[in-house]
Amino acid sequence: MEKLSKAAWADIERVNGQGKFNNTRKSLATHQCPEWFKDAKIGMFIDWGPWSVAGYSPTNKFHATGASYPDWYEKFLHDKEPVKQYHAQTWGADIGNDDLINLLSDRRFDSRNFARLAKASGFRYVVPFLRHHGGFCLWDSSYTRRDSMDWAFHRDFATELSKACKQEGLKFGAYVSVGEWDYPAIRPDGKLGLFGFDAKLSETNNLNDCVFLSGKIPVKDFAWDYLIPATKELIDKTAPDILWWDGEWSNTSEFYRTRDLNAYYYNRAAQNHQAVCINDRAGNDYRGKKKDPACISDFITSEYGGGNDHEDATWEENRSFSRNFGYNWTEESDPAAILSDKACIDLVVDVIGRGGNLLLIVSPTGTGEIPPRQLHAINNLGDWLKKHGEAIYNTRSYKLAEQPKWGRITHAKDKRKVYLHITQWPANGRIEVPNLPVASITAATVMNGQGMPGFTQPTKNGFTVDLSGCLPGDPRVSVIVLKTK
């Protein structure tokens, strides 16, 4: 392991020494988010792992946003009520994290089918969870035996998914947590110790209480010996278009040494003429700080939040069509758990109309199957996008002091068309559009609808669109297309 790590670091230093980017904030801040990411708008976030076997979290229990996190089940079954009690009653207290890995089945997880579904439903990029906080890796890793090749399936999912996505013309992202709940350490005195979630060495923890150690190889330095070399290997194997860090809130990018790897990722991509991007979770000195000189990410992330539409930044909202991160079996029996067909489209339009991308969480079961209600919601989105994709992809938003109550607005990048997304069709047939940087309007149509909208010309107070003689193009969300100068 030490030999492998030394070789990996030698390659990182060689590539960074030859490339444009180094590990300084000033250097990394010069990287620009690629245009394809700003154009793509919608990505699929595949939240799948050992936690999917249990597929449970109490509704809105542990997070201020009201979101639930079934993908923390492995952790909560040991230290959070009522999950601890639920697990003992449902599975038995003797069933632990290692058992969940052994019970995880790939029987219905077909990488090609996932990529085909993503493309058919209008997603432009796919980001699977490849190493969550428990440390189970969904690739053939040289740095751990807690992976999908040595344990459970004997399959390299990361390589499969990367290949399948690229065959379908989709961009591929790699989700990796920088922290792990437990990782075995070699202490300076040669005895076993522990790296906690913050990757700091602990000499006092009782290893008998640590439940995420099986298959992991003890190291002296978590970041140097394991985190960075293992993630570099994943990058080299799959050539991801997005590096999607997570689990960063307990320590800095300097401590995790993620800035070294970010520079390597940028430089390697430049050598291969690949346009790539990184999110804002490489350390607690990154997240949500695009206006701060300390921030060196390509896009910032929100999570079941209000988004970042007033930031001068590229941003991405990540969430599901329910309140769950990860599969929760209770969704299937709760009529209110998943958004209605209209509410799903309202959410997509809201995020993109405010200038963000939507990374939509899809949570397969413990056998790798997308549950029926999730699949219905995905197909519903795909159906709407087939009819209205022109108003979503390759568009940009306006910076508005206040969003209109009737819907959202996007515009073509060449500014020759404005798209009015009508989430609430007006009872009186008229909508008031705020002041936009538009000189004049030459025509108006209802996308897939009937009738010719009337309109006034723009002024500093905005303009009016008259829909009284028109029929909506879609009962979920209709789109009015304005040709403009």
Secondary structure, DSSP 8 states (H G I E B T S, - for coil): -HHHHHHHHHHHHHHHHHSS--SSHHHHTT----HHHHHH-EEEEE--STHHHH----TT-S-TTS-B-GGGHHHHHHH-TTHHHHHHHHT-TT--HHHHHHH---TT--HHHHHHHHHHTT--EEEEEEE-TT--BSS--SSBSSBTTTSTT---HHHHHHHHHHHTT-EEEEEEES--S-EEEE-TTSSEEEE-TT--EESS--GGG--S-TTB--BS-IIIIIIHHHHHHHHHHH--SEEEEE--TTS-HHHHTHHHHHHHHHHHHHHTT---EE-S-SSTTTTT-TTSTT---S-EEEESS---TTSSS-EEEEE-SSSBSS--GGGGG-TTTS--HHHHHHHHHHHHHTTEEEEEEE---TTS---HHHHHHHHHHHHHHHHHGGGTTTEEE---SS--TTEEEEEETTSSEEEEEESS--TTSEEEE---S-S-EEEEEETTSBS--EE---BTTBEEEE-TT-B-S-SS-EEEEEEE-
